[in-house]
């Protein structure tokens, strides 16, 4: 593979993985945050603020989510992903929908204006299972989840996981509010009935996806669109890389006990660009390990539909964006990455 690209505007060809994790992405233990002294909590808040200004990423431990639950979801999901394509097609969905996103459905690089071939992945995608009281909102944002009949255990596992993720998201949002010197519920009060999403992303080897085309990734370079993303990932040569101005593309630090957390475009906008939306990509299957297979569990936190997002003013914020409806903004982003 070639060397890391340092030009933010370049097409960003795959890079040689960095040899050491970036110190710009710290590990935050939620235990001392939840139960620590005021001084301890203040120090954690400063660390979070510093990290989100530079890379937009954190590792989170002390979250209390059972690792066995994550393992069981992966095993159940893999049972589905290895089924014949015609069986999976019965659950086919569009980007932003519910069900199976097959090969070629997305090209995430287009969200930032980077033209890439379609991403080398398949996904199962689910979301809130609580409808709204508005038929227009239901039609737009609440499509009932489609659970594969071939893997009946998947529904219960995912619903349990989503409950844990909603709890964790609220803890994180309180931390983020205080890290800005604002009320602990500054963000969380807008999440009473969110349209959170959950993707199980399968990254198989080249025996499934074929040889990568030039500039093709498992997920192309992009930033996430919403508020907070909580990622449970596996380490691999063809794994997650993050962008920092100081280091360019670097392998994301990995701790099997930790969740990788990044903020998205909407939250960066909300903070008046004090915090940056974490730019990242997932490398293609590596040439020296073409059969490598990885699976990620990705929770996308979103607001209650109709939330008006206004930039926090100076001295906290740096840029005063025009207020936007959270879900008008989100829909435009989802449309931008849709291939078919």
C-alpha positions as CSV (number, residue, x, y, z in Angstrom):
1,X,0.0,0.0,0.0
2,X,1.0,3.6,-0.5
3,X,2.0,6.1,2.2
4,X,-0.7,8.0,4.1
5,X,-2.2,11.0,2.2
6,X,-1.6,14.3,3.9
7,X,-3.7,16.3,1.6
8,X,-7.3,16.7,3.0
9,X,-8.6,17.4,-0.5
10,X,-7.1,14.4,-2.2
11,X,-9.0,11.2,-3.1
12,X,-7.2,9.6,-0.1
13,X,-5.8,6.3,-1.4
14,X,-5.3,3.5,1.2
15,X,-2.5,4.2,3.6
16,X,0.1,2.1,5.4
17,X,-1.2,1.7,8.9
18,X,0.5,3.9,11.5
19,X,2.8,2.1,14.0
20,X,1.4,3.7,17.2
21,X,-2.0,4.9,18.3
22,X,-2.5,8.6,18.4
23,X,-2.3,10.2,21.8
24,X,-4.8,12.7,20.5
25,X,-7.5,10.2,21.0
26,X,-7.7,9.6,24.8
27,X,-9.4,6.8,26.8
28,X,-12.1,8.1,29.1
29,X,-13.2,5.8,32.0
30,X,-16.8,6.7,32.8
31,X,-16.5,5.3,36.4
32,X,-14.6,8.3,37.7
33,X,-16.8,10.6,35.7
34,X,-20.0,9.2,37.3
35,X,-18.7,8.8,40.8
36,X,-15.6,11.0,41.1
37,X,-14.8,14.2,42.9
38,X,-15.5,17.6,41.4
39,X,-11.8,17.9,40.6
40,X,-11.7,14.6,38.9
41,X,-14.8,15.3,36.8
42,X,-13.4,18.7,35.8
43,X,-10.2,17.1,34.6
44,X,-12.1,14.5,32.6
45,X,-14.2,17.3,31.0
46,X,-11.1,19.2,30.0
47,X,-9.6,16.0,28.4
48,X,-12.9,15.5,26.4
49,X,-13.0,19.1,25.3
50,X,-9.3,18.9,24.1
51,X,-9.8,15.6,22.2
52,X,-13.0,16.7,20.4
53,X,-11.3,19.9,19.3
54,X,-8.5,18.0,17.5
55,X,-9.7,14.6,16.3
56,X,-13.3,14.3,17.2
57,X,-12.8,10.8,18.7
58,X,-12.6,9.2,22.2
59,X,-12.3,5.7,23.6
60,X,-14.8,5.0,26.4
61,X,-14.4,2.4,29.1
62,X,-16.3,1.8,32.3
63,X,-19.5,1.7,30.2
64,X,-21.0,-1.5,31.7
65,X,-22.1,-3.1,28.4
66,X,-21.6,-6.8,28.5
67,X,-19.0,-7.9,25.9
68,X,-20.8,-11.2,25.6
69,X,-23.8,-9.4,24.2
70,X,-21.7,-7.9,21.5
71,X,-20.2,-11.4,20.7
72,X,-23.6,-12.9,20.4
73,X,-24.8,-10.2,18.0
74,X,-21.8,-10.8,15.8
75,X,-22.4,-14.6,15.7
76,X,-26.1,-14.1,14.9
77,X,-25.5,-11.5,12.2
78,X,-22.8,-13.5,10.5
79,X,-25.3,-16.4,10.2
80,X,-27.4,-14.0,8.1
81,X,-24.6,-12.4,6.1
82,X,-23.3,-15.7,4.8
83,X,-26.7,-16.7,3.4
84,X,-27.2,-16.7,-0.4
85,X,-27.8,-13.3,-1.9
86,X,-31.3,-14.1,-3.0
87,X,-32.4,-15.0,0.5
88,X,-30.9,-11.7,1.9
89,X,-32.6,-9.7,-0.9
90,X,-36.0,-10.4,0.7
91,X,-34.9,-8.0,3.4
92,X,-33.4,-5.4,1.0
93,X,-33.6,-1.8,2.0
94,X,-32.5,1.7,0.8
95,X,-30.0,3.8,2.7
96,X,-31.8,5.2,5.7
97,X,-34.3,2.3,5.7
98,X,-34.6,-0.9,7.7
99,X,-33.2,-4.2,6.6
100,X,-30.3,-5.4,4.5
101,X,-28.0,-3.0,2.5
102,X,-26.2,-5.2,0.0
103,X,-22.9,-4.7,-1.8
104,X,-22.7,-1.4,-3.7
105,X,-25.5,0.4,-1.8
106,X,-23.4,3.2,-0.3
107,X,-20.4,5.3,-1.2
108,X,-19.7,7.3,2.0
109,X,-17.0,9.4,0.4
110,X,-19.6,11.3,-1.6
111,X,-20.8,13.0,1.7
112,X,-17.6,15.0,1.7
113,X,-17.3,15.4,-2.0
114,X,-14.7,12.5,-2.5
115,X,-15.7,10.4,-5.4
116,X,-15.1,6.7,-4.7
117,X,-16.4,3.4,-5.9
118,X,-19.1,1.9,-3.7
119,X,-18.1,0.8,-0.3
120,X,-17.0,-2.8,0.2
121,X,-19.4,-3.9,2.9
122,X,-22.9,-5.2,3.7
123,X,-25.0,-4.0,6.5
124,X,-28.0,-4.9,8.5
125,X,-29.7,-1.7,9.6
126,X,-32.3,-1.1,12.4
127,X,-33.6,1.9,14.3
128,X,-36.1,3.1,16.8
129,X,-39.0,0.6,17.4
130,X,-41.3,3.2,18.9
131,X,-43.5,5.0,16.3
132,X,-44.2,8.7,16.6
133,X,-47.7,10.3,17.0
134,X,-47.4,12.0,13.6
135,X,-48.1,10.0,10.4
136,X,-45.8,12.2,8.4
137,X,-42.9,11.6,10.8
138,X,-43.7,7.9,10.8
139,X,-43.6,7.7,7.0
140,X,-40.2,9.6,7.0
141,X,-38.4,8.2,10.0
142,X,-40.2,5.2,11.4
143,X,-40.3,2.2,9.1
144,X,-40.8,-0.9,11.3
145,X,-37.7,-2.9,11.7
146,X,-37.4,-6.0,9.5
147,X,-35.9,-8.9,11.4
148,X,-34.6,-11.9,9.4
149,X,-36.7,-15.0,10.0
150,X,-33.6,-17.1,9.4
151,X,-31.9,-15.7,12.5
152,X,-34.8,-15.4,15.1
153,X,-32.4,-14.6,18.0
154,X,-31.1,-11.4,16.4
155,X,-34.1,-9.3,17.3
156,X,-33.9,-9.8,21.1
157,X,-30.1,-9.4,21.0
158,X,-30.3,-6.1,19.1
159,X,-33.1,-4.7,21.1
160,X,-31.2,-5.4,24.3
161,X,-28.1,-3.7,22.8
162,X,-30.0,-0.7,21.7
163,X,-31.4,-0.2,25.2
164,X,-27.8,-0.3,26.5
165,X,-26.7,2.2,23.8
166,X,-29.5,4.7,24.7
167,X,-28.4,4.6,28.3
168,X,-24.8,5.1,27.4
169,X,-25.6,7.9,24.9
170,X,-27.4,9.8,27.6
171,X,-24.4,9.5,29.9
172,X,-22.1,10.7,27.2
173,X,-24.3,13.6,26.2
174,X,-24.3,14.8,29.9
175,X,-20.5,14.6,29.9
176,X,-20.4,16.6,26.6
177,X,-22.7,19.3,27.9
178,X,-20.5,19.8,31.0
179,X,-17.3,19.6,28.9
180,X,-18.6,22.8,27.2
181,X,-19.4,24.5,30.5
182,X,-23.2,24.1,29.8
183,X,-26.1,22.4,31.5
184,X,-25.7,18.6,31.8
185,X,-29.0,18.2,29.8
186,X,-28.1,20.8,27.1
187,X,-28.0,18.0,24.5
188,X,-29.9,15.2,26.1
189,X,-33.1,17.1,26.5
190,X,-33.4,17.0,22.7
191,X,-33.3,13.2,22.6
192,X,-36.6,12.3,24.3
193,X,-37.8,10.5,21.2
194,X,-34.8,10.1,18.9
195,X,-34.5,8.4,15.5
196,X,-31.3,6.6,16.5
197,X,-30.0,4.1,14.0
198,X,-28.0,0.9,14.4
199,X,-25.9,-0.7,11.7
200,X,-24.2,-4.1,11.8
201,X,-21.5,-3.7,9.1
202,X,-19.9,-6.8,7.7
203,X,-16.5,-6.4,6.0
204,X,-15.7,-9.7,4.3
205,X,-12.5,-10.6,2.5
206,X,-11.8,-10.4,-1.2
207,X,-13.2,-13.9,-1.8
208,X,-16.6,-12.2,-1.3
209,X,-16.1,-8.6,-2.5
210,X,-13.4,-9.2,-5.1
211,X,-10.2,-7.2,-5.6
212,X,-10.7,-3.5,-4.5
213,X,-10.8,-1.0,-7.3
214,X,-8.4,2.0,-7.1
215,X,-9.7,4.3,-4.4
216,X,-12.2,1.8,-3.0
217,X,-12.6,1.3,0.7
218,X,-14.7,-0.8,3.1
219,X,-16.1,2.6,4.0
220,X,-14.8,5.7,2.1
221,X,-13.5,8.8,3.9
222,X,-16.3,10.8,5.6
223,X,-17.6,12.3,8.7
224,X,-20.8,11.0,10.4
225,X,-23.9,13.1,10.0
226,X,-25.7,13.3,13.4
227,X,-24.8,13.8,17.0
228,X,-22.8,10.9,18.7
229,X,-21.7,7.6,17.1
230,X,-20.8,4.7,19.4
231,X,-18.8,2.1,17.7
232,X,-17.9,-1.4,18.8
233,X,-15.2,-2.5,16.4
234,X,-12.6,-5.3,15.8
235,X,-9.0,-4.7,15.1
236,X,-7.6,-5.5,11.7
237,X,-5.1,-4.5,9.0
238,X,-8.1,-3.3,6.9
239,X,-9.6,-1.4,9.8
240,X,-10.6,2.0,11.0
241,X,-8.4,5.0,10.4
242,X,-8.9,8.6,11.6
243,X,-7.7,11.9,10.3
244,X,-6.0,14.6,12.4
245,X,-4.4,17.7,11.0
246,X,-1.1,16.9,12.8
247,X,-0.8,13.3,11.7
248,X,-3.0,12.8,8.6
249,X,-4.4,9.3,8.4
250,X,-3.6,7.1,11.4
251,X,-4.9,3.8,12.6
252,X,-7.5,4.4,15.3
253,X,-6.3,3.2,18.8
254,X,-7.9,0.0,19.8
255,X,-9.0,-1.5,23.1
256,X,-11.3,-4.5,23.0
257,X,-12.9,-3.3,26.2
258,X,-13.6,0.2,24.9
259,X,-16.2,1.7,22.6
260,X,-14.9,4.2,20.0
261,X,-17.0,7.4,20.1
262,X,-17.0,10.2,17.7
263,X,-19.2,13.2,17.1
264,X,-20.9,13.9,13.9
265,X,-21.5,17.0,11.7
266,X,-24.7,18.1,13.4
267,X,-23.1,18.2,16.9
268,X,-20.0,20.0,15.5
269,X,-22.3,22.5,14.0
270,X,-24.2,22.7,17.3
271,X,-20.9,23.6,19.1
272,X,-20.1,26.3,16.6
273,X,-17.2,24.2,15.3
274,X,-15.5,24.2,18.7
275,X,-15.5,20.5,18.2
276,X,-14.8,18.7,15.0
277,X,-16.7,16.0,13.4
278,X,-14.3,13.0,13.3
279,X,-13.2,12.2,9.8
280,X,-12.5,8.5,9.3
281,X,-12.5,5.6,6.8
282,X,-12.2,1.8,6.9
283,X,-9.4,0.4,4.7
284,X,-10.1,-2.3,2.1
285,X,-9.1,-5.9,2.7
286,X,-5.3,-5.8,3.0
287,X,-3.1,-7.3,0.2
288,X,-1.2,-9.4,2.7
289,X,-4.4,-10.7,4.4
290,X,-7.0,-10.7,1.7
291,X,-9.3,-13.1,3.6
292,X,-9.5,-10.8,6.7
293,X,-13.1,-10.4,7.9
294,X,-14.3,-7.8,10.3
295,X,-17.7,-6.8,11.8
296,X,-18.6,-3.5,13.4
297,X,-21.7,-2.6,15.6
298,X,-22.4,1.1,15.0
299,X,-25.0,3.1,17.0
300,X,-25.9,6.5,15.5
301,X,-27.4,8.9,18.1
302,X,-29.9,11.4,16.7
303,X,-32.2,14.0,18.0
304,X,-36.0,14.1,18.3
305,X,-37.3,15.0,14.9
306,X,-37.9,18.8,14.5
307,X,-35.1,19.8,16.9
308,X,-33.8,23.2,15.9
309,X,-30.0,23.1,16.1
310,X,-28.5,26.5,16.8
311,X,-24.8,27.1,17.2
312,X,-23.6,27.8,20.8
313,X,-22.5,31.4,20.8
314,X,-19.0,32.7,21.5
315,X,-16.9,32.3,23.6
316,X,-17.8,28.6,23.4
317,X,-18.6,28.5,19.7
318,X,-16.4,29.7,16.9
319,X,-18.8,29.8,14.0
320,X,-22.4,31.0,14.0
321,X,-24.2,28.7,11.6
322,X,-27.8,29.3,10.5
323,X,-30.2,27.3,12.6
324,X,-31.2,24.0,10.9
325,X,-33.9,21.4,11.5
326,X,-32.0,18.3,12.6
327,X,-33.8,15.9,10.4
328,X,-33.9,18.0,7.2
329,X,-30.2,18.2,7.6
330,X,-29.9,14.5,8.3
331,X,-32.0,13.5,5.3
332,X,-29.9,15.5,2.9
333,X,-26.8,13.8,4.2
334,X,-28.3,10.3,3.8
335,X,-29.3,11.1,0.2
336,X,-25.8,12.2,-0.6
337,X,-24.2,8.8,0.0
338,X,-26.9,6.7,-1.7
339,X,-25.7,4.8,-4.7
340,X,-28.9,2.7,-5.4
